[in-house]
Amino acid sequence: MANSTLHAAHPERKAATTASIVLAFASVYFFWGSTYTAIRIGAAEMPALLLAGTRFLIAGAILLGWCRWRGLRLFWPPKTMLMLSLIGFFLLSVSNVSLVYAEKTVPSGLASLVLAVIPLFVALAEMLLPGGEPLPVRGWLGMALGFAGLAALVWPSLRIGLAGNHALLWAIATLLTGALAWTVGSLLARHARLPVNCFVAAAWQMLFAGAFSTALGTALGQWPGFHVNAASVGSQTWLITGGSLVGYSAYIYLLEHVPVAKVSSYAYVNPVVAVLLGIFLLHERPERAEFAGMAGIVVAVFLLTTARVKAKGSLRPIEELEQMPAE
């Protein structure tokens, strides 16, 4: 269904080649998985509000300029623009600022695995909403396994936090708050069903989120803590190009040419990439319980996403976008 919808919207698109499909999957898997490592590096050099804010301001401006060059409609009625700003606030501002703040304390691999439960939160919230559809047995199995994996994952941090490391407790709580914010933004985006091109919608969401976070960081006097050096510039460049532009463009390309069930594999591949990069590049050392939690969450997200695809069919591109982890 997604392929036919996109074909109607983009009748001029070219047929995909095997090489282009493989390259797009590699881009989504690697670039989105690597954003957690880049954020961990940037979080040591920049305040959370300004790191997330400047990233999305620049990426949003570039993407909006590209949309203008392509001749896409940019401006919509005030009600639509307000909804785009609200979605951007939850999806990109609250969730990403929470992630950056948490990664000042927790390893990047652990952060990626905690946020990997977002599809579980979204599925549970949708089921509880009025008119929500019940999960199939496969989905319930994934839900149970996912929350068990989350418990195993955060238990070592909770144990250390309860022993006196309150900063670690705050970081875990902040991560879960960011996951809930992403869930709220996802539900808003899905039920609003805005008639806006997915690239235009993403550009405005980035701009609104970037403007809000940057303005708030400025009001709080955080610029003296914004260090411009090789680490911060490299981190931001990677997040803007790899995470927000290349990875996202590859994702949209895949939605146009590949069944949604296959594209959704990013949800359980990205955390594995993030954990491996954290181990090899940042010398992070997950505990055994965290590896068990990782295995449980990855399998759970696989079960849940495949169950939802089979039960409900595919989603519109913008709806599918709003289920992405908060890279």
C-alpha positions as CSV (number, residue, x, y, z in Angstrom):
1,M,0.0,0.0,0.0
2,A,2.8,2.4,0.8
3,N,4.5,1.7,-2.5
4,S,1.3,2.5,-4.5
5,T,0.6,5.6,-2.5
6,L,4.1,6.9,-3.0
7,H,4.0,6.0,-6.7
8,A,0.9,8.2,-7.1
9,A,2.7,11.0,-5.3
10,H,5.9,10.6,-7.2
11,P,5.0,9.2,-10.7
12,E,8.3,10.4,-12.1
13,R,10.5,8.4,-9.7
14,K,13.1,6.0,-11.3
15,A,13.3,2.3,-10.7
16,A,15.6,1.3,-7.9
17,T,18.7,-0.8,-8.5
18,T,20.1,-3.5,-6.2
19,A,23.1,-1.3,-5.5
20,S,21.0,1.7,-4.6
21,I,18.8,-0.3,-2.2
22,V,21.8,-1.8,-0.5
23,L,23.5,1.6,-0.2
24,A,20.3,3.1,1.3
25,F,19.9,0.3,3.9
26,A,23.6,0.7,4.8
27,S,23.1,4.4,5.2
28,V,20.0,4.1,7.5
29,Y,21.6,1.3,9.5
30,F,25.0,3.0,10.0
31,F,24.3,6.7,10.1
32,W,21.3,6.5,12.4
33,G,23.0,4.0,14.6
34,S,26.1,6.2,14.8
35,T,24.2,9.3,15.9
36,Y,24.3,8.1,19.5
37,T,28.1,8.0,19.4
38,A,28.2,11.5,17.9
39,I,25.8,12.8,20.5
40,R,28.0,11.3,23.3
41,I,31.0,13.1,21.9
42,G,29.1,16.4,21.4
43,A,27.4,16.3,24.8
44,A,30.8,16.7,26.4
45,E,31.4,19.9,24.6
46,M,28.0,21.6,24.2
47,P,24.9,22.1,26.4
48,A,22.0,19.9,25.5
49,L,19.7,22.6,24.3
50,L,22.3,24.2,22.0
51,L,23.6,21.0,20.6
52,A,20.1,19.8,19.6
53,G,19.0,23.4,18.7
54,T,21.8,24.3,16.3
55,R,21.7,20.9,14.7
56,F,18.1,21.1,13.8
57,L,18.2,24.7,12.8
58,I,21.0,24.0,10.2
59,A,19.6,20.7,9.0
60,G,16.0,22.1,8.8
61,A,17.2,25.2,6.8
62,I,19.2,23.0,4.3
63,L,16.2,20.6,3.9
64,L,13.7,23.4,3.4
65,G,16.0,25.0,0.8
66,W,16.1,21.7,-1.0
67,C,12.3,21.5,-0.9
68,R,12.1,25.0,-2.3
69,W,14.5,24.1,-5.1
70,R,12.3,21.0,-5.9
71,G,9.3,23.3,-6.2
72,L,7.4,21.8,-3.3
73,R,4.8,23.8,-1.4
74,L,6.4,25.2,1.7
75,F,3.8,27.3,3.5
76,W,0.5,26.1,4.8
77,P,-2.5,27.5,6.8
78,P,-1.7,28.6,10.4
79,K,-3.4,25.6,11.9
80,T,-1.2,23.2,9.9
81,M,2.0,25.1,10.7
82,L,1.0,25.1,14.4
83,M,0.6,21.3,14.4
84,L,4.0,20.9,12.6
85,S,5.6,23.0,15.3
86,L,3.9,21.0,18.1
87,I,5.0,17.7,16.5
88,G,8.5,19.1,16.2
89,F,8.5,20.2,19.8
90,F,7.8,16.7,21.1
91,L,9.6,14.6,18.5
92,L,12.8,16.6,18.0
93,S,13.1,19.2,20.8
94,V,12.0,17.4,24.0
95,S,13.2,13.9,22.9
96,N,16.6,14.9,21.5
97,V,17.4,17.4,24.3
98,S,16.6,14.6,26.7
99,L,18.9,12.2,24.9
100,V,21.8,14.7,24.8
101,Y,21.3,15.5,28.5
102,A,21.3,11.8,29.4
103,E,24.3,11.0,27.3
104,K,26.4,13.4,29.4
105,T,26.1,10.6,32.0
106,V,25.1,7.3,30.5
107,P,27.0,5.4,27.7
108,S,25.7,5.8,24.2
109,G,24.9,2.1,23.8
110,L,22.8,2.1,26.9
111,A,20.9,5.2,25.7
112,S,20.2,3.7,22.3
113,L,18.8,0.6,23.9
114,V,16.5,2.4,26.3
115,L,15.1,4.4,23.4
116,A,14.7,1.3,21.3
117,V,11.6,0.6,23.4
118,I,9.8,3.5,21.7
119,P,7.9,1.3,19.3
120,L,6.6,-0.6,22.4
121,F,5.4,2.7,23.9
122,V,3.7,3.8,20.7
123,A,1.9,0.4,20.2
124,L,0.7,0.4,23.8
125,A,-0.5,4.0,23.6
126,E,-2.3,3.4,20.3
127,M,-4.0,0.3,21.8
128,L,-5.3,2.3,24.8
129,L,-6.6,5.2,22.8
130,P,-10.3,5.3,21.9
131,G,-10.9,3.2,18.9
132,G,-7.4,1.6,19.2
133,E,-6.8,-1.8,17.6
134,P,-5.8,-4.8,19.9
135,L,-2.4,-6.4,19.4
136,P,-2.1,-9.9,18.0
137,V,-0.5,-12.6,20.1
138,R,2.9,-11.9,18.3
139,G,2.6,-8.3,19.4
140,W,1.8,-9.1,23.0
141,L,4.8,-11.5,23.1
142,G,7.0,-8.7,21.8
143,M,5.6,-6.3,24.3
144,A,6.2,-8.6,27.3
145,L,9.7,-9.5,26.1
146,G,10.5,-5.8,25.4
147,F,9.6,-4.6,28.9
148,A,11.4,-7.5,30.5
149,G,14.5,-6.5,28.4
150,L,14.1,-2.9,29.5
151,A,14.0,-4.0,33.2
152,A,17.2,-6.1,32.7
153,L,18.8,-3.2,30.8
154,V,18.3,-0.5,33.4
155,W,18.7,-2.6,36.5
156,P,22.5,-2.2,36.8
157,S,22.1,1.6,36.5
158,L,19.3,1.6,39.0
159,R,21.3,-0.4,41.4
160,I,24.2,2.0,41.1
161,G,21.9,5.0,41.3
162,L,20.1,3.7,44.4
163,A,23.5,3.3,46.0
164,G,24.2,7.0,45.7
165,N,24.8,7.9,42.1
166,H,21.7,10.1,41.7
167,A,23.0,11.6,38.4
168,L,22.6,8.2,36.8
169,L,19.0,7.9,38.0
170,W,18.2,11.3,36.6
171,A,19.8,10.3,33.3
172,I,17.7,7.1,33.0
173,A,14.5,9.1,34.0
174,T,15.3,11.7,31.4
175,L,15.8,9.1,28.7
176,L,12.4,7.6,29.5
177,T,10.8,11.1,29.5
178,G,12.3,11.6,26.0
179,A,10.8,8.3,24.9
180,L,7.4,9.3,26.1
181,A,7.7,12.7,24.4
182,W,8.5,10.9,21.1
183,T,5.4,8.7,21.7
184,V,3.2,11.8,22.1
185,G,4.7,13.4,19.0
186,S,4.1,10.2,17.0
187,L,0.5,10.0,18.0
188,L,0.0,13.7,17.2
189,A,1.5,13.2,13.8
190,R,-0.4,10.1,13.0
191,H,-3.8,11.4,14.0
192,A,-3.3,14.9,12.5
193,R,-2.8,13.4,9.0
194,L,-1.4,16.6,7.6
195,P,-1.5,17.0,3.8
196,V,2.1,18.1,3.8
197,N,4.9,16.5,1.8
198,C,7.0,14.4,4.2
199,F,10.3,16.3,3.4
200,V,8.6,19.7,3.9
201,A,7.0,18.5,7.1
202,A,10.4,17.2,8.4
203,A,12.1,20.5,7.5
204,W,9.6,22.6,9.4
205,Q,9.6,20.3,12.4
206,M,13.4,20.6,12.5
207,L,13.3,24.4,12.2
208,F,10.6,24.8,14.8
209,A,12.4,22.4,17.2
210,G,15.8,24.0,16.5
211,A,14.5,27.5,17.0
212,F,12.8,26.6,20.3
213,S,15.8,24.8,21.8
214,T,18.3,27.4,20.7
215,A,16.1,30.2,22.0
216,L,15.7,28.5,25.4
217,G,19.4,27.7,25.6
218,T,20.2,31.3,24.8
219,A,17.7,32.6,27.5
220,L,19.3,30.3,30.0
221,G,22.8,31.7,29.2
222,Q,24.3,28.5,27.9
223,W,26.4,29.9,25.1
224,P,29.6,30.2,27.3
225,G,29.4,26.4,27.6
226,F,29.3,25.9,23.9
227,H,32.9,24.9,23.0
228,V,33.9,25.2,19.3
229,N,36.7,22.7,18.8
230,A,37.4,19.6,16.6
231,A,35.2,17.4,18.7
232,S,32.1,19.6,18.8
233,V,32.4,20.6,15.1
234,G,32.9,17.0,14.1
235,S,29.9,15.9,16.2
236,Q,27.6,18.5,14.8
237,T,28.7,17.9,11.2
238,W,28.1,14.2,11.5
239,L,24.7,14.7,13.1
240,I,23.5,17.2,10.5
241,T,24.8,15.4,7.4
242,G,24.7,11.7,8.4
243,G,21.8,11.7,10.9
244,S,19.4,14.4,9.7
245,L,20.1,14.6,5.9
246,V,21.7,11.5,4.5
247,G,20.1,8.9,6.8
248,Y,16.7,10.5,6.5
249,S,16.9,10.8,2.7
250,A,17.9,7.2,2.4
251,Y,15.0,6.2,4.7
252,I,12.5,8.0,2.5
253,Y,14.1,6.4,-0.6
254,L,13.6,3.0,0.9
255,L,9.9,3.7,1.7
256,E,9.4,4.4,-2.0
257,H,11.0,1.2,-3.2
258,V,11.0,-1.4,-0.5
259,P,8.1,-3.0,1.6
260,V,7.6,-1.3,4.9
261,A,8.2,-4.5,6.8
262,K,11.8,-4.6,5.5
263,V,12.4,-0.8,6.1
264,S,11.3,-1.1,9.7
265,S,14.3,-3.4,10.4
266,Y,16.2,-0.2,11.3
267,A,14.4,-0.2,14.6
268,Y,16.2,-3.3,15.8
269,V,19.5,-2.9,13.8
270,N,20.3,0.7,14.9
271,P,20.7,-0.1,18.6
272,V,23.1,-3.0,17.8
273,V,25.2,-0.6,15.7
274,A,25.1,2.0,18.5
275,V,26.3,-0.5,21.1
276,L,29.1,-1.8,18.9
277,L,30.3,1.7,18.0
278,G,30.2,2.6,21.7
279,I,32.4,-0.4,22.5
280,F,35.0,0.1,19.7
281,L,35.1,3.9,19.5
282,L,34.3,5.1,23.0
283,H,35.6,2.1,24.9
284,E,32.2,1.5,26.6
285,R,31.8,-1.7,28.5
286,P,28.2,-2.9,28.9
287,E,27.5,-5.3,31.7
288,R,26.1,-8.8,31.2
289,A,22.6,-7.7,32.2
290,E,22.8,-5.0,29.6
291,F,23.6,-7.5,26.9
292,A,20.7,-9.6,28.0
293,G,18.5,-6.6,27.9
294,M,19.8,-5.7,24.4
295,A,18.9,-9.1,23.1
296,G,15.4,-9.0,24.6
297,I,14.6,-5.6,23.3
298,V,16.0,-6.2,19.7
299,V,13.9,-9.4,19.4
300,A,10.9,-7.7,21.0
301,V,11.0,-4.8,18.5
302,F,11.3,-7.3,15.7
303,L,8.2,-9.2,16.9
304,L,6.2,-6.1,17.5
305,T,7.0,-4.2,14.3
306,T,6.4,-7.3,12.1
307,A,3.1,-8.0,14.0
308,R,1.9,-4.5,13.5
309,V,2.8,-4.4,9.8
310,K,0.9,-7.7,9.2
311,A,-2.1,-6.6,11.3
312,K,-2.5,-3.0,10.1
313,G,-0.8,-2.8,6.7
314,S,1.7,-0.1,5.8
315,L,1.6,3.6,6.9
316,R,1.9,6.8,5.0
317,P,5.6,8.0,4.8
318,I,5.1,10.8,7.4
319,E,3.5,8.4,9.8
320,E,6.2,5.9,9.3
321,L,8.8,8.7,9.9
322,E,7.3,9.5,13.3
323,Q,8.1,6.0,14.6
324,M,11.8,6.5,14.2
325,P,14.0,6.4,17.3
326,A,15.2,9.8,18.4
327,E,18.5,9.9,16.7
